Amino acid sequence: MSEVSRWYAVRCVFRWQQWEGSPFEERITLWQAPSSEAAIEAAEREAGQYAAEHSVTYLGFAQSYALDESVVLGSGAEVFSLLRDSPLAPEEYLTRFFNTGGEHQGVVDSE
């Protein structure tokens, strides 16, 4: 009997040493797996391939998020969520974690 699988989003973190500033990349991929641990294992295998193909370093950090089983993948579907406790005020929180001024936002042309 095969194990029941559900969808997981897994966030892995990389370092781009060859780019100016050596930016970090947070990359979220979707996996169908029987458990969070199995999804992370699959994502980390793929992260190693991604790192080798793009000459980046996988930092060995992965977080998974189990998608609600009732969610239909499509526009507006929640594929990742992370709650973090912080004493920071909202503006300080955004500046510290998301709007530092060092973000490379938008589509990166791989050609």
ABEGO torsion letter per residue (X at the ends): XBBBBBBBBBBBBBBBAABBGGBBBBBBBBBBBABAAAAAAAAAAAAAAAAAAAGBBBAGBBBBBBBBAABBBEBGBBABBBBBBBABBAAAAAAAAABAGABBBEBBBAX
